Amino acid sequence: MAATPVWSVDPRTGKQHGQVAVEATPREVEGAVRAAHAARGALADRAARTAFLRGAADLLDGAADQVVETAEAETALGPGRLTGELARTTGQLRAFADAVDEGAYLDIRVDHADPSLTPPRPDLRRYKVPLGVTAVYAASNFPLAFSVPGGDTASALAAGCPVVVKAHPDHPATSELCAALLRRAAVGAGLPADIVSVVHGFGAGLELIRHPLVAAAGFTGSIRGGRALFDAAAARPVPIPFHGELGSLNPVVVTPAAVAERAEEIGAGLAGSLTLGVGQFCVKPGLVLLPEGPDGDRLTAALGKALGESGPGVLLDHRMRDAFVAGVRERSALPGVDAPVAPGPAGEHAVAPGYLSVPARSLLDGGPSYEVLLEECFGPVGVVVRYADGREPAEVLGRLAGNLSATLQLSTAEAEGAPGPATELIERVTGLAGRIVVNGWPTGVAVAPAQHHGGPYPAATSHSTSVGATAIERWLRPVVYQSVPDALLPAELREGNPLGLPRRVTGG
């Protein structure tokens, strides 16, 4: 059977730049996984891991012009956006190097023996060890920060897990370029190049999740694709952890007091968040609960004006463009749904941003066909739900599945604790989302130790985060050593703490 070519495509025109690779055969996936498995022992050297992570960041920064140019040619995301994304990506790599150096991620706990307790306590020493070969499924909308050199790869390698990345078909040339830089960094740090490898093709992705030597997986993408892989991971003879970020509507609630205070400001901010990256952010605010009346009308006027000024844009590929156009058409056809600024096709390759509007009562009473308004539509469109009283926002929020984020737009007084709906809204959205934003916008997920990027299903398939220092915890498991002689313990757990790592001792 002839090999299936993998092409780099310009989404602005649909034309192929050139062939980048071929789709991996089952035998080639087998080879990549086995090579990664064989290389895992080298990653036990924490100093080499940190040198690799920092070296990879340096090489990516050094090749910034080529990386940005390559990514821009096959994503149309623009040099400015991609330059920022590259900085985020290299910042993540260095942050995980710092985490490995510091060592708190090992969660070392030592309880010395105490025979006087009931029952007696033996000597117990606990820390975390890497799971093994990790499969990473690259995202379409972040060709750097959530793809080959992105957070899943960086955190897994920081944990000591070799990685096989299933590249996304929207940016194969970028994937190959970044993989080559990572492999070069590995060799420069004295590690095998095979601690990182890339495979292409839908079939390769299925082979990867089913391979018996793959110990865990990370995914960023659609609910449909992520759920299929999640089910495959669970159906294996030995199930494995599958950390998937799937889909999110990211609701926004605007209170009457907030819209009375700053309608135009909120409207303009919403338009900017809605169209950022041509609406292709996983935390795009896709559903906005807004009160009826003149103040709400002022907000929608500002929103419409800003959307009209933003102009059309190009989505990552024509398949996504077709899905966006079809999704807008389906939603717009529902009785009671208006399109004050109509989103949809703009020429052969681009799309125009816009928003749809529906009364809350129509959404709540309209039956099953209106459920589509409570589902993510990937691209520059949002649904504005106009509510008539304070009960309707709670009813709409009660219909929502899990989300990555939820945003509250409050008045100054409400944000300072004045009586009003703010406390109840905070409690309600805490049950819905992994990140709660007040008087800001969810687009823009800072890489920071306190960050959480995840949420109840279907936003994510686990309760972990894919952004921030604690993302490393996904690729580790705890082990306890009971009454093991000091000479036989891992160096991290020995008496006297020879490596100088953070640890909690006897309940401290």
C-alpha positions in Angstrom: 0.0 0.0 0.0 1.3 3.4 -1.0 2.2 5.8 1.9 -0.4 8.6 2.4 1.2 12.0 2.0 0.8 14.8 4.6 0.6 18.2 3.1 1.0 21.7 4.5 -1.9 23.8 3.3 -2.5 27.5 3.2 -6.0 28.1 4.8 -6.3 31.4 3.0 -6.4 29.7 -0.4 -6.8 26.0 0.2 -3.6 25.4 -1.8 -0.9 23.0 -0.8 2.5 24.4 0.1 4.1 21.0 -0.3 4.4 17.6 1.2 5.8 17.5 4.7 5.7 13.8 5.7 3.6 10.7 5.3 1.1 9.2 7.6 2.6 6.8 10.1 2.0 3.1 9.6 1.2 0.8 12.5 4.7 -0.4 12.3 6.1 3.1 12.5 4.0 3.9 15.5 5.2 0.8 17.1 8.8 1.9 16.4 8.3 5.4 17.8 6.6 4.1 21.0 9.3 1.4 21.6 12.1 3.9 21.1 10.5 6.3 23.6 10.1 3.4 26.1 13.7 2.5 25.7 14.7 6.1 26.3 12.7 6.6 29.5 15.5 5.6 31.8 17.7 8.5 30.7 15.0 11.0 31.9 15.6 9.9 35.5 18.5 12.4 35.5 16.7 15.5 36.8 19.7 17.8 35.8 19.6 16.5 32.3 15.8 17.1 32.1 16.1 20.7 33.2 19.0 21.3 30.8 16.9 19.8 28.0 13.9 21.9 28.8 15.9 25.1 28.9 17.9 24.1 25.8 14.6 23.5 23.9 13.3 26.9 24.9 16.6 28.5 23.7 16.5 26.7 20.4 12.9 27.7 19.7 13.7 31.3 20.5 16.7 31.2 18.3 14.6 29.9 15.4 11.7 32.3 16.1 11.6 33.8 12.7 11.5 30.4 10.9 9.0 29.0 13.5 6.6 31.9 13.2 6.9 32.1 9.4 6.2 28.4 9.1 3.2 28.4 11.5 1.7 31.6 9.9 1.8 30.0 6.4 -0.3 27.1 7.5 -2.6 28.6 10.2 -3.1 32.3 9.0 -3.1 33.3 12.7 -0.8 36.2 12.0 2.9 37.0 13.0 1.9 39.0 16.1 -0.3 36.3 17.6 2.2 33.6 16.8 5.2 35.6 18.2 3.3 35.9 21.5 2.4 32.2 21.4 6.0 31.2 20.9 7.0 33.3 23.9 4.3 31.6 25.9 5.6 28.2 24.7 9.3 28.8 25.6 8.1 30.4 28.9 6.3 27.2 29.7 9.4 25.1 29.0 11.5 27.2 31.3 8.8 27.2 34.0 8.8 23.4 34.0 12.6 23.4 34.2 12.3 25.6 37.3 9.7 23.2 38.8 11.9 20.2 38.3 14.9 22.1 39.9 12.8 23.1 42.9 11.4 19.6 43.3 8.1 20.3 45.1 6.2 18.4 42.4 7.6 15.1 43.8 5.4 15.7 46.9 7.9 14.0 49.2 6.4 13.0 52.6 8.3 11.2 55.4 6.6 9.7 58.5 9.1 8.2 60.9 8.3 5.1 62.7 6.4 5.4 66.0 5.6 2.2 67.8 3.7 4.1 70.6 0.8 4.9 68.3 -2.3 2.7 68.0 -1.9 1.0 65.7 1.9 1.3 65.5 3.2 3.3 62.6 6.1 1.9 60.5 8.5 4.2 58.7 6.7 5.5 55.6 8.3 7.5 52.8 6.2 8.7 49.8 7.0 10.4 46.5 5.9 10.4 42.9 7.3 8.6 39.9 6.7 9.1 36.2 4.1 7.0 34.5 6.0 6.2 31.3 5.5 6.9 27.6 2.9 9.6 27.1 0.9 10.2 24.0 0.1 13.8 23.2 -2.5 14.9 20.7 -1.8 18.3 19.3 -4.4 21.1 19.1 -5.5 22.8 15.9 -5.8 26.3 17.3 -2.4 26.6 19.1 0.3 25.3 16.8 2.9 25.9 19.4 1.6 26.3 22.9 -0.7 23.3 22.8 1.1 21.2 20.2 4.5 19.6 19.7 6.5 21.9 22.0 3.4 22.8 24.1 2.3 22.4 27.7 1.4 18.7 27.5 4.7 17.8 26.0 6.7 20.1 28.4 4.9 18.9 31.5 5.2 15.2 30.6 8.9 15.5 29.9 9.4 17.5 33.1 7.8 14.6 34.9 10.3 12.2 33.3 8.0 10.8 30.7 9.1 10.4 27.1 6.5 11.7 24.6 5.1 10.6 21.2 3.1 13.5 19.7 0.3 12.9 17.2 0.7 16.0 15.1 -2.4 18.0 14.0 -3.0 18.0 10.2 -3.5 21.8 10.2 0.2 22.5 10.9 2.4 19.5 10.0 5.3 21.6 8.8 5.4 23.5 12.1 5.1 20.2 14.0 8.1 18.7 12.1 10.2 21.9 12.6 9.5 22.0 16.4 10.1 18.3 16.8 13.5 18.6 15.1 14.4 21.4 17.5 13.3 19.4 20.6 15.2 16.4 19.5 18.3 18.5 18.9 17.9 19.9 22.4 17.7 16.4 23.8 20.9 15.4 22.2 22.5 18.6 23.4 21.5 17.7 27.0 23.0 14.2 26.7 19.6 12.6 26.3 18.4 10.3 23.5 16.6 12.1 20.7 13.7 9.6 21.0 12.4 11.1 24.2 10.3 13.2 21.8 9.0 12.0 18.4 6.1 12.9 16.1 3.7 10.8 14.1 1.1 11.9 11.6 -2.3 10.5 10.6 -5.7 9.7 12.1 -4.9 6.0 12.1 -1.6 6.7 13.9 -3.6 8.5 16.6 -5.7 5.4 17.2 -2.7 3.1 17.1 -1.0 5.3 19.7 -3.8 5.3 22.3 -4.0 1.5 22.0 -0.3 0.7 22.3 0.4 -1.3 25.5 3.6 0.7 26.3 1.7 4.0 26.2 1.0 4.9 29.9 -1.0 8.1 29.6 -2.4 10.6 27.1 -3.1 14.3 26.8 -5.5 15.8 24.2 -6.9 19.2 23.2 -9.6 19.3 20.7 -13.3 18.5 19.9 -15.7 16.7 22.1 -16.3 14.1 19.5 -12.6 13.3 18.8 -11.6 13.5 22.5 -14.5 11.2 23.6 -13.5 8.6 21.0 -9.9 8.6 22.3 -11.1 8.7 25.9 -13.3 5.6 25.3 -10.4 3.8 23.6 -8.1 4.6 26.5 -10.7 3.1 28.9 -11.3 0.1 26.8 -7.7 -1.1 26.7 -6.9 -4.3 28.6 -5.0 -2.0 30.9 -6.8 1.3 30.9 -4.7 4.5 31.1 -5.3 8.0 32.3 -6.6 10.3 29.5 -6.4 14.0 30.2 -8.6 15.6 27.6 -9.7 19.2 27.1 -12.7 18.9 24.8 -15.2 21.7 24.4 -16.6 24.7 26.3 -19.2 27.4 25.9 -17.7 29.7 28.6 -20.9 31.6 29.7 -20.9 35.2 30.6 -23.5 36.8 32.9 -23.9 40.6 32.8 -25.9 41.9 35.8 -28.4 44.8 35.4 -26.2 47.0 37.5 -23.1 46.3 35.5 -24.8 47.0 32.1 -26.3 50.2 33.5 -22.8 51.3 34.7 -20.7 50.5 31.6 -22.7 49.0 28.7 -20.4 50.3 26.0 -17.2 49.1 27.7 -18.6 45.6 28.2 -19.9 45.5 24.6 -16.5 46.4 23.1 -14.6 44.0 25.4 -17.0 41.2 24.5 -16.4 41.8 20.8 -12.6 41.7 21.3 -12.8 38.5 23.2 -15.2 36.9 20.8 -13.1 37.6 17.7 -9.6 37.0 19.3 -7.9 34.4 17.0 -10.9 34.5 14.7 -13.0 33.0 17.6 -10.9 29.9 17.7 -9.9 30.0 21.4 -11.2 27.2 23.6 -12.2 29.9 26.2 -14.1 32.1 23.7 -17.2 33.6 25.5 -19.9 31.7 23.4 -23.0 32.5 25.5 -23.8 35.9 27.1 -26.7 36.4 29.5 -27.8 40.0 29.2 -30.8 41.8 30.6 -33.5 43.2 28.4 -34.1 46.9 28.2 -32.3 50.1 27.0 -29.1 49.4 28.9 -28.8 46.0 27.3 -29.5 47.6 23.9 -26.6 50.0 24.5 -24.4 47.0 25.0 -25.5 45.2 21.9 -25.1 48.4 19.9 -21.5 48.6 21.1 -21.0 44.9 20.4 -22.3 45.2 16.9 -20.2 48.3 16.1 -17.0 46.6 17.3 -17.8 43.4 15.4 -18.5 45.3 12.2 -15.1 47.0 12.5 -13.2 43.8 13.1 -13.6 42.5 9.6 -13.6 38.9 8.2 -10.9 36.4 9.1 -9.7 33.0 8.0 -10.3 29.8 10.1 -7.6 27.2 10.5 -8.9 25.0 7.7 -11.9 24.7 5.3 -13.5 21.9 7.2 -13.8 24.2 10.2 -15.1 26.9 8.0 -17.8 24.6 6.7 -18.7 23.5 10.2 -18.9 27.2 11.3 -21.2 28.2 8.4 -23.4 25.2 9.0 -23.5 25.8 12.8 -24.5 29.4 12.3 -27.2 28.5 9.8 -28.7 25.9 12.1 -28.9 28.2 15.0 -30.2 31.2 13.0 -33.1 29.1 11.7 -34.6 28.6 15.1 -37.8 30.6 15.7 -37.1 33.7 17.9 -33.4 33.7 17.1 -32.2 36.9 15.4 -28.8 37.8 13.8 -28.4 41.5 14.5 -24.8 41.2 13.1 -25.0 38.1 10.9 -22.0 35.8 11.1 -21.2 33.6 8.2 -19.2 33.2 5.0 -17.2 36.1 3.6 -16.0 35.1 0.2 -14.6 31.7 -0.7 -12.2 31.2 2.2 -13.0 33.7 5.0 -15.8 34.2 7.6 -17.4 37.3 9.0 -17.9 37.6 12.8 -21.2 38.3 14.3 -23.7 37.4 17.1 -27.1 35.8 17.4 -29.8 37.0 19.9 -32.6 35.1 21.5 -35.0 35.8 24.4 -34.2 33.6 27.4 -37.8 32.4 27.5 -37.6 31.2 23.9 -34.4 29.3 24.7 -35.9 27.8 27.9 -39.3 26.8 26.5 -38.3 26.0 22.9 -37.7 22.3 23.3 -34.8 20.1 22.3 -33.9 21.9 19.1 -32.8 24.9 21.1 -30.1 22.9 22.9 -27.8 23.6 20.0 -27.6 27.2 21.3 -26.0 25.7 24.5 -23.2 24.0 22.5 -19.9 25.4 21.3 -19.7 26.8 17.8 -16.1 27.1 16.9 -15.4 30.4 15.2 -16.3 34.1 15.7 -19.9 33.9 16.8 -21.6 34.2 20.2 -25.2 33.9 21.4 -26.7 36.7 23.4 -29.5 35.6 25.6 -31.7 38.4 26.8 -33.3 37.8 30.2 -36.4 39.5 31.6 -35.9 38.8 35.3 -33.5 37.5 37.9 -34.7 33.9 37.7 -33.9 33.3 34.0 -30.1 33.5 34.2 -30.1 30.8 36.9 -32.5 28.6 34.7 -30.2 29.0 31.7 -27.0 28.2 33.7 -28.8 25.2 35.1 -29.0 23.8 31.5 -25.3 24.0 30.9 -22.7 21.2 31.0 -19.2 21.7 32.3 -17.0 24.6 31.1 -13.5 25.8 31.2 -14.5 29.3 32.3 -17.4 31.4 33.4 -17.4 35.2 33.5 -19.4 37.6 35.6 -19.7 41.3 34.6 -20.6 43.1 37.8 -21.0 46.7 38.8 -18.3 48.4 40.9 -20.6 48.2 44.0 -21.4 44.5 43.4 -17.7 43.7 43.0 -17.1 45.4 46.4 -19.8 43.3 48.1 -22.9 45.4 47.8 -26.2 43.4 48.1 -27.2 41.9 44.8 -26.9 38.7 42.7 -23.1 38.5 42.8 -22.7 36.0 45.7 -25.3 33.6 44.3 -23.8 33.8 40.8 -20.3 33.0 42.1 -21.7 29.9 43.8 -23.6 28.8 40.8 -20.8 29.2 38.2 -18.3 27.6 40.6 -20.2 24.3 40.0 -20.0 24.8 36.3 -16.4 25.9 35.5 -12.8 25.5 36.3 -12.0 29.2 36.2 -14.2 32.1 37.3 -13.5 35.5 35.9 -15.0 38.8 37.3 -15.0 42.0 35.2 -12.5 40.6 32.7 -12.6 38.2 29.8 -11.7 34.5 29.7 -9.5 34.6 26.6 -5.9 34.7 27.7 -4.9 31.9 30.1 -1.8 33.0 32.0 0.9 30.4 32.6 1.2 30.6 36.4 1.5 28.3 39.4 -2.1 29.1 40.5 -3.6 28.6 37.1 -6.3 26.0 36.3 -7.3 25.2 32.8 -9.9 22.5 32.9 -13.4 22.0 34.3 -16.3 19.6 34.7 -17.0 17.2 31.7 -17.1 17.9 28.8 -14.7 20.7 29.3 -12.2 18.1 30.5 -12.1 14.4 31.1 -10.2 14.8 34.4 -10.0 17.3 37.2 -6.4 18.3 36.4 -5.1 21.3 34.6 -3.3 21.5 31.2 -1.8 25.0 32.1 0.4 26.0 35.0 2.9 24.2 37.2 0.5 21.6 38.5 0.0 20.2 35.0 3.0 18.0 35.7 0.9 16.0 38.2 -1.0 14.3 35.4 2.0 12.2 34.5 3.0 11.0 37.9 1.8 8.4 40.4 2.6 8.1 44.1 4.7 5.3 45.6 5.2 4.6 49.3 8.3 2.8 50.8 7.5 1.1 54.1 10.4 0.1 56.5 12.9 0.1 53.6 16.5 0.4 54.7 18.0 3.8 54.0 20.7 2.4 51.6 17.9 0.9 49.4 15.7 4.0 49.2 15.7 6.3 46.2 18.0 9.3 46.9 15.0 11.6 47.1 13.7 9.8 50.2 16.8 9.0 52.2 17.4 10.3 55.7 19.2 13.5 55.9 17.7 14.7 52.5 20.9 14.5 50.5 19.4 16.2 47.5 18.0 19.1 49.5 14.5 18.6 48.1 11.3 20.1 49.7 9.6 17.5 52.0 7.1 17.2 54.8 8.4 15.2 57.7 6.2 13.4 60.3 3.1 15.4 59.8 5.0 18.7 59.4 
